[in-house]
Amino acid sequence: MSIIVQSASKDFGAFKALDAIDLTVGQGELLALLGPSGSGKTTLLRVIAGLEVPDAGTVQIEGVDVTDVDVRDRGIGFVFQHYALFKHMTVAENIGFAQRMKRAPKAEVAERVSELLALFRLEGLAKRYPAQLSGGQRQRVALARALASDPRVLLLDEPFGALDAKVRLELRRWLRRLHDQIGVTTIFVTHDQEEALEVADRIVVMNAGRIEQAGSPEEVFRSPANEFVMEFLGNVNVFHGEVSDGVAHVGSLVLDAPQHDRAGTAAARAYFRPHDLDVSTSIPEGPHFSARVEHVNPAGPRVKLELEDIEGTAIFAEVERAVFDSLGLAPGQEVYVSPRETHLFVEDYSI
């Protein structure tokens, strides 16, 4: 394994940034640390980098304890959100900076810079200064500079957070292709769920200094470990009810709950993602409830609907445009809603 963090804790005064974190990152893995502001993801990244020293616990890289090793000796490349390029240096000079500081031969530095300019599609920009580059170009220069000294680990702290949506989308796809090409172990911090789901091999969801769940993008999205993960990874509708003897009653829905078949009644919450709700104008088979269309947002590949059930609860659904057109939906129309996939949380139980 490339990186092992064991029982890492870090306090800033009364604030507990990390609470006994255990994390293993495999060789060549592209891992996303995902969570809201204050969840501890950047602190964990800085502890791995050596920019912060944990109050307790250890960090190992390739089997070597580096907890007390200086950041310069860990073999790590670090990329910040706001590039941190040297304004007085050209693109080529920025990329070759680390190797020059190590007093590498000029020919070796020039060769490495040339390789990275080609890899990052920056050949025509070598003599430009950071102020003459776009945001996306600056971020590519920052990544190239981080890779110039062949680091064992690449750490990225909100690498695309300062860019506009279109450039961010292009760069995260480019990062995925780059990682597949070079294979360096990479950890990146983000609060953007879509970014993590699209780019990462594995996602670690953090909250309040703890890891809530770690798994593949499909695992954390399709099988959330708890309600925090469920709510953090995309929009959801929540129905409150109760469950007993393997059956859940939430709103007007009656749902099978085979994983909670013990006697007695317990409070339950059923979560439905908007894209997991089928909307029809005729009574469907299976569990469903009635609702009224309140608002239609037809922009985008899927039509977004705001509905209201008979109890006045706002419900959000998304349907394919072809389905929307065939139903002829409009505000004020009565419809029937059927959940295709349900996430039911009952105390320590979930399905």
N, C-alpha and C positions, 0 to 999 in steps of 0.2 A: 504494500500500500504506500502511496505517496505522502499523505498527510494524515496524522492522527492527533486529534485534540482530546485530552482527557481531563474531565472535571474542571474545566476552565471557568473561573469566576472573576468578575471585575466590578468594583464599586466606584462610583464617582460621588463621594459624600454619602448622602442617604439614598442615592439612586443606584439600584442594582442593575447594571448594564448586561452582565452575563451571570447566569445562575447555574453553576456546575454543568457546563456544556460538554457533551461527548459527541465527537464527530469524526468520521473516517472518510477521506476522499481518495478514491482509487487513482492509480497511475493513468494519466491521459484522460481523465474525466473532465467534463464541462459541467460544473455545479453552480446552481443559482441559490443564493441566500435571499429569500423573499420574505417581506414582512412590512408592517407599517412603520412610520417614523417612531424611533424610540424602542424598537423591538430588540436591538442589540446586534443587528447584522453587520453594520459598519465596524462596531467595536470588535466583533469576532474576526473580521477581515484584518483589522489592524493588529490584533494579537497574533494572528498567523504570520503577518508580515514582520513583526518585531517592532512596530511603531507604538504599540502599547504592551506593557508587561502585565500579565495576569496576576491578581492577588493570590490566586491558588490555581493548581492544575499545571499541565505541561503541554507542550507542542512538540511533535516529532515530524521530521521530514526525512523520508527514506530511511526510517529506523533510527535516526540520530536525534537526540533530545536537543532542540534549539531554543528552549524557553529563555535561556539567558544569553543567547548568541546575538550579537549586534545585527541590525537589519542589513548592513552592507555585506555580511558574510553568510546570508541565508540562501543566496542564489535565487532571489525573487524579483520579478518585474512587477511594478505597480503602476496602474493608470488611474488618474483621478478624473472626477466629473468635468472639471474645468481645465483639462489639458495640461496645465502647468508647463507649457513650453517656454523656452528661453527666447524672449522677444527679440534680442539682439543677434540671434543666431539664425542662419538659414535652415531650411528643412534638412539638408544633408548634414549640417553641423549639429543640429538637434539630435538626429538619429545616431550619429557617431559619438555623442558626448561620453557615454558610459565607458566605451572602449578607450577613448583618449585619456580618461581619468585613470584607467588601469595601465596606461603607457604602452598600449598595444602598438606594434609597428604600423607606420602610416599606410603601407600597402595593404596590410590586413584590415585596417579600419575602412579604407576605401572600398575594398572588395565586399566587406560585410554591408556597408551602406548601399552599395550598388544592388546587392541581392535584395535588400529590404525595400528599396525604392521600387524595384520590379514587382516584388510580392504584393506590395500595398498599392500598386498602380499610381505611383507618385513620381515617375521618371521625369516628367516635364515640369515638376515643381521643385526640383532639388535646390535651386538658387533663390527661391522665394523666401520671404520672411513670414512668420505666423500671421501678422496683420493683413497679409495679402491672400490669405486662404479662407475658404468657407469653414463653417463649423464641422462639417463632416470630414473635410480634408485635415483639419487640425487634429481631430480625434484619431484619424488613421496615422498621422505622424506620431502622436503620443503612443499608440500601440506599437509602431515600428521601433521607436526609441526603447520601449520596455523590453522588446525582444532582441535588441541588438547584441546583448551580452549572453545570449542563449540561456535564459533563466530556467531553473528546474520547475518553477511555479509562476503562473501569471495571475495577478490579482487585479480585479477591475471594480472600482467603487462608483456605482451609478454611471457607467461609462457613456451612456447616451442621454442622460437626464437633461442636459442643457440644449439639446437639439430639437428642432421642430418635428412634428409627427412623421412626415414623409421621409426625412433624412434618417430618423430613428429606425423606421421600418427597414429601409435599405441597409443600414449599417448592421442591424442585428442579424439579418440574413447573411450578410457578408461575413460577420464574425463566426457564424455557424460553419460556413464553408471553409474559412481560414483555419478554424480549429480542426476540422476533419483533415486538412492538408498537413498541418504541422504537428498536431497531437500533443502539445504541451498541456500539462495539468492546469486547469483554469478554474478560478472561482470568481463569480461576479455577483455584486450586490445590486438589487433592484427592488423597487416597490411596485413595479409594473407587472401585473399578473400575466398579461398577454405575452410580454417579452420573455418572462421565465418559461412559460409553457411552450413557446415556439423554439427557443434557443437551446435550453439546457438538456443534458442527459438525465440529470436528477435534480430535484428541487428540495430544498430544506426550508420549511415554513417556520418563521420565528415570531414570537410574541412575548413581550415582557421579560426578555433575557433568557427565554427557554425555547427549545425546539418542540414545536407542536406536532410536526410530521415530516418525515423524509421519505422520498420515493420518486419514481418516474413521473413525468408530467401527467400521464394517463392515470396513474395510481392516485395521486393527490387530488386530481380533478374528479375522477369517477368514484373514488372510495375515500372521501375525506374522513380523517380520524376523529374529528370532533366538530362542534358547531362553529368554532372560530375559523377553522380551515374552510368549512363550507361557505361561510359568509364572506370570507376574504377573497376567495377565488371566484369572482364574478357576481352578478346580480342574482338574487334569490327572492322567492316568495315564501313566507313563513305562515303556517297554520298551527294554531295551538289546540290541543285536545288531550286525550288520555288513551291509555292502552291497558288491556287486561286479557288474559287467556288467549294470547296470540292474535288479537284483533285490535286495531287502532281506530278511534273515532276522532277525526279532526275536521271541524266545521261540519259540512253535510256529507263528507267522504267517510266511507268505511273501507279500511285497508287491511290486508293481511300483514301480520307482524309475527312471523313464525319464530323469530329469535327472541321474542319476549312472550313466552307461553306460560309463565308461572302465574299462580293465582294472585289475586289482588289487583288493584288499580293504581297506575302511576301516571303522572303528567307526561305528556309527549309533545314533541314539535316536529311537524313534517315540513321539509324543505323541497321546493320545486324550482328548478331553473327555468327562466322564461322560454328557452328553446325546447324544453321537455314537456311543454303543455300543448296538447292538440285542441284546436278550436273548431267547432262545427255549428251549423244552424239546425241540425236535426239531433234528436236524442241518441247518443251513442250507447254501445254496450259497455259494461264494466263501470268502475267508479267514475263519477263525474259530478259537476255542480253547475248551477245556472249562474250567469253573469250578464252584465250589460256593457256594451262598448261605450267608453267615455271619450277616448281620444285615439286617433290613428296617426302614426308617424311613418309615412311611406318611403322616406329617404333611406337609401342603402339597399343592399342585396336582399335583406329580410325586412318585412314590415313589422314595426313594433306597435303593440296594442296596449293601451291602458284600459283595464276592465274594472268593474266593481261588482262584487257578489251581493247576495240578498241581505247580508249583514252590514254592507257599506264598506267592506274591506277592499282596498286598492290591490289589484293583481296585474302583474306585467307578463305579457306573453309575446313571443316572436313567431311569425309564420312565414313560410316561403311565399314569394310574391305570386306564384301561380295559384297557391291555395287562397290567398287573399282575394285575388281577382275572381276566382271561381265562386267564392262565397259572397262576394259583393258587400263586404263589411263596411259599416258606416256608424258614426256615433248615434247612440240611442237604440241600437239593434240588440235584441236578446240572443245570446249564444250559450253553448254548452262547452264546458272545459273538462278535458280528461288528461290526467298526468300519465306520461309514459314512463317516467323514472322518478322514484320517491326516495328521499333520504330521511329516515325517521330516527330521531334521537330520543332515547328514554333513559335517563340517568346514565348508567355505564353501558347501555346497549345501543346499537345502531344497525340499520339494514340499508 
